[in-house]
């Protein structure tokens, strides 16, 4: 197969006894809108005996960009994928299983996303055909550029993705020769080294289905013996590429839950006790001791904590008891004690078992059902009324100690807690005590002071049986157009003070339905503006400040003098001289030569001493020198100091040091 330009994508299809699904799989690639000139298909027949090889050869005769490789059976998908990788020449590689197929526009969309965002891995939305399980959380919305710490991407470690081939070759990635879990270490290594990940969620890219004959590898190689090597390599891959700490803990958690505890609970009881004890248990215990840090232990659920604890403590018999009864014990209720909720497992506080309470603590995992049903301003004041319903599952009615929490977003400020009135608002079901109402008076909510500027996210501290769960206040319901109606923006009466601008509060819903409040203060026009700062041409070392009153001057204290204040507390003032006949312009002359050495700050004093107007720092004002006869003709200088636009102008007054001045000249 010859082509003028290298392909954009190499699609690699491992195939073993894949009829009749194979035909739709391959033709779905041949019909891609990306175009045959930009795609090469490498199909590897892994020693099939059902006509798969001859069907691939037939398809190749109709498609010049399909290359077929026949090889002896390897027993898994990894080796034929490696064969395809060794032949691939595309900018990107896509792995497609022979029982699955692509949406017509899948490759075009994924390649465009990778090109535009310069990402190394692209996940295309997966669709279940015939009930086969597919990941869903990561495909809730498009993500042009993300990573494994900011998305749910790491929940899907199957290799059915678009990979930049240079990443694969740089890492020298190949699939291990395992029958199950062979793709997880490969994908994990790519994720952990990728320069960005993209998610295409607005198009059905990959259709995943079970074979008619039921011989999918995930079904025929599902025993523990087929999983152990792949699981070991998953743990080793994460440890290799991530330093110990919170980031590693977050990723290890996935493998502890899905590759350690899940299979151990579901598959270990199927083994004979001798084989479980001698062959599998030592390896599981090694992983628990090596990779489950205290940070990981805190992240996993109580049933998994119990398993890890028994592995660490080397209690094989108790572990087998727990996993054999796992399904029945999962249905057990809860015990509430001193504000904590515990799983009522037979081992809980059994003196003979001596398992720590933390292995049963479900407090932070109990579902909280809640809804913000109403949000509205009351009257013409600054009070925002919120109402809805909330309950902690299995714990009964709300307690009066339930509180609304206003939490600052992006700036530092203590949380503000507002009491809620329970049992008085719209609710769901028959539990009237789940209702709540909160009146938030923005004029006094912050310990008697108005709510400060910034974005405030709203939470609800839900309390029942002295158990506290804090959740983000949310509205799940939308109108027919998928929108949520927030109260209108309002100018607050408490924000309009003499000499200041207005304060507005804008309630809003985020795209996820959470509720926030944006408080903003607008600066009023100042009483006056400074229009010029210069040295007087005729009077030595005299600073001239000129300005004019603004149209909003009537609302502000009146400027009356130019004030210079030294850091040590000394003050000098000169009056503002207004032009005659009611003019709004003024001038002030400050004899800097009369100021003693030090740092002096310049402001315009008003008839309200608490409301000075800062004199801005000029951009191009040079310094001045003069001689003081009273000081034996010693030279002095004054120069403006660099400052920010919002800070008053500062002058440095000091004697000239002859030695330093000479050095500067000579230098």
Buried (B, 14 or more C-beta within 10 A) or exposed (E): EEEEEEBBBBBBBBBBBBBBBBBBBBBBBBEBEBEBEBBBBBBBBBBBEBBBBEBBBEBBEEBEBBBBBBEEBBBBBBBBBBBBBEEBEBBBBBBBBBBBBBBEBBBBBBBBBBEEBEBBBBBBBBBEBEEBEBBBEBBEEEBEBBBBEEBBBBEBBBBBBBBBBEBBEEBEBBBBEBBBBBBBBBBBBBBBBBEBBBBBBEBBBBBBBBBEEEBBBBEEBBBBBBBBBBBBBBBBBBBEBBEEEEBBBBBBBBBBBBBBBEBBBBBBBEBEEEBBBEBBBEBBBEBBEEBBBEBBBEBBEBBBBBBBBBBEBEBBEBBBBBBEBBEEBEEEEBBBEEEBBBBBBEBBBEEEBEBEEBBBBBBEEBEBBBBBBEBBBEEEBBBBBBBBBBBBEBBEBBBEBBBBBBBBEEEEBEEBBBEBBBBEBBBBEEBEBBBBBBBBBBBBBBEEEBBBBBBBBBBBBBBBBEBBBBBBBBBEEEEEEEEBEBBEEBEBBBBEEEBBBBBBBBBBBEEEBBBBBBBBBEEBEBBBEBEEBEBBEEEBBBBBBBBBBBEBBEEBBBBBBBBBBBEEEEEBBBEBEBEEEEEEBBBBBBBBBEBEEBBBBBBBBBEEEEBBBBBBBBEEBEEBBBBBEEEEEEBBBBBBEEBEEEEBBBBBBEEEEEEEEEEEEEE
